[in-house]
Amino acid sequence: MNIEKMKTYNCPVEAALDVIGGKYKAIIVYTLIDGTKRYNEIQHAVPKATPRMLSKQLKELEEDGVIKRVLYPVVPPKTEYSLTDFGNTLVPIVKALCKWGEHYFSLAGLPIPPN
């Protein structure tokens, strides 16, 4: 967690959304719940994200201490991402968002997309 980045917030929800409120951040966290993933696996889970946007969101999550990035010095480069202990505190929240989303689909009479 980057304490130096801490801002003045009007409420705790604002602080939480500052960390996971990016367009794809919650989806990235959801993807990493099952364990370490490589960049391409995350990209596959977030197909609408451009490479630039996905890289930006990953970098912000890393700066906030939510994910850990490991770069292996091999050719071609291999990069892996995983949740930190701090990031794991978001798992119940992201799972609750998923459950709410399933309820939303059900109310709308829509099929629930596969994960």
C-alpha positions as CSV (number, residue, x, y, z in Angstrom):
1,M,0.0,0.0,0.0
2,N,1.4,3.3,-1.1
3,I,0.9,5.6,2.0
4,E,2.5,8.5,0.1
5,K,-0.3,8.3,-2.4
6,M,-3.0,8.6,0.3
7,K,-5.2,11.5,-0.4
8,T,-7.9,13.3,1.6
9,Y,-11.1,11.4,1.2
10,N,-14.7,12.4,2.1
11,C,-15.7,8.9,3.0
12,P,-14.3,5.3,3.1
13,V,-16.2,4.4,0.0
14,E,-14.3,7.0,-2.0
15,A,-11.0,5.6,-0.7
16,A,-12.0,2.0,-1.7
17,L,-13.1,3.1,-5.2
18,D,-9.8,5.0,-5.6
19,V,-8.1,1.6,-5.2
20,I,-10.4,-0.7,-7.2
21,G,-12.6,1.8,-9.1
22,G,-10.7,1.7,-12.3
23,K,-12.6,0.3,-15.3
24,Y,-11.0,-3.1,-15.2
25,K,-9.4,-3.3,-11.7
26,A,-12.1,-5.4,-10.0
27,I,-12.1,-7.8,-13.0
28,I,-8.3,-8.1,-12.7
29,V,-8.6,-8.8,-8.9
30,Y,-11.3,-11.4,-9.7
31,T,-9.1,-13.0,-12.3
32,L,-6.2,-13.3,-9.8
33,I,-8.4,-14.9,-7.0
34,D,-7.5,-18.4,-8.3
35,G,-3.8,-17.7,-8.2
36,T,-0.9,-16.3,-10.2
37,K,-1.5,-15.4,-13.8
38,R,0.6,-14.3,-16.7
39,Y,-0.2,-11.1,-18.6
40,N,-1.8,-12.9,-21.5
41,E,-4.1,-14.8,-19.2
42,I,-5.3,-11.5,-17.6
43,Q,-5.7,-10.0,-21.1
44,H,-7.8,-13.0,-22.1
45,A,-10.0,-12.4,-19.0
46,V,-10.4,-8.7,-19.9
47,P,-10.8,-8.8,-23.7
48,K,-12.3,-5.3,-24.0
49,A,-9.2,-3.7,-22.4
50,T,-6.6,-2.3,-24.8
51,P,-3.1,-3.4,-24.0
52,R,-2.3,0.2,-22.9
53,M,-5.3,0.4,-20.6
54,L,-4.6,-3.1,-19.1
55,S,-1.0,-2.2,-18.5
56,K,-2.0,1.1,-16.8
57,Q,-4.6,-0.7,-14.5
58,L,-2.0,-3.4,-13.6
59,K,0.6,-0.7,-12.8
60,E,-1.9,1.2,-10.6
61,L,-2.9,-1.9,-8.7
62,E,0.8,-2.7,-8.2
63,E,1.5,0.8,-6.9
64,D,-1.4,0.5,-4.5
65,G,0.0,-2.8,-3.2
66,V,-3.0,-4.9,-4.4
67,I,-1.0,-7.0,-6.8
68,K,2.6,-8.2,-7.0
69,R,4.4,-8.3,-10.4
70,V,7.3,-10.6,-11.0
71,L,9.4,-10.2,-14.1
72,Y,11.6,-13.2,-15.1
73,P,14.8,-12.3,-17.0
74,V,14.2,-14.8,-19.9
75,V,13.7,-14.4,-23.6
76,P,10.9,-13.7,-24.3
77,P,10.2,-11.9,-21.1
78,K,7.9,-13.6,-18.7
79,T,5.8,-11.6,-16.3
80,E,3.5,-13.0,-13.6
81,Y,0.9,-11.2,-11.4
82,S,-0.6,-12.3,-8.1
83,L,-2.5,-10.8,-5.3
84,T,-0.6,-9.5,-2.3
85,D,-1.8,-10.1,1.3
86,F,-3.4,-6.6,1.0
87,G,-5.0,-7.6,-2.3
88,N,-6.5,-10.7,-0.7
89,T,-8.5,-8.5,1.6
90,L,-10.4,-7.4,-1.5
91,V,-11.5,-11.0,-2.4
92,P,-14.7,-11.1,-0.3
93,I,-15.7,-7.7,-1.8
94,V,-15.1,-8.8,-5.4
95,K,-16.9,-12.0,-4.8
96,A,-19.8,-10.1,-3.3
97,L,-19.8,-7.9,-6.5
98,C,-19.9,-11.1,-8.6
99,K,-22.8,-12.5,-6.6
100,W,-24.7,-9.2,-7.0
101,G,-24.0,-9.2,-10.7
102,E,-25.4,-12.7,-10.9
103,H,-28.6,-11.5,-9.1
104,Y,-28.8,-8.6,-11.5
105,F,-28.6,-10.9,-14.5
106,S,-31.3,-13.1,-12.9
107,L,-33.6,-10.1,-12.4
108,A,-33.1,-9.0,-16.0
109,G,-33.9,-12.5,-17.2
110,L,-30.4,-12.8,-18.8
111,P,-28.1,-15.8,-18.8
112,I,-25.1,-15.5,-16.5
113,P,-21.9,-15.3,-18.7
114,P,-19.4,-18.0,-17.9
115,N,-16.3,-16.9,-15.9
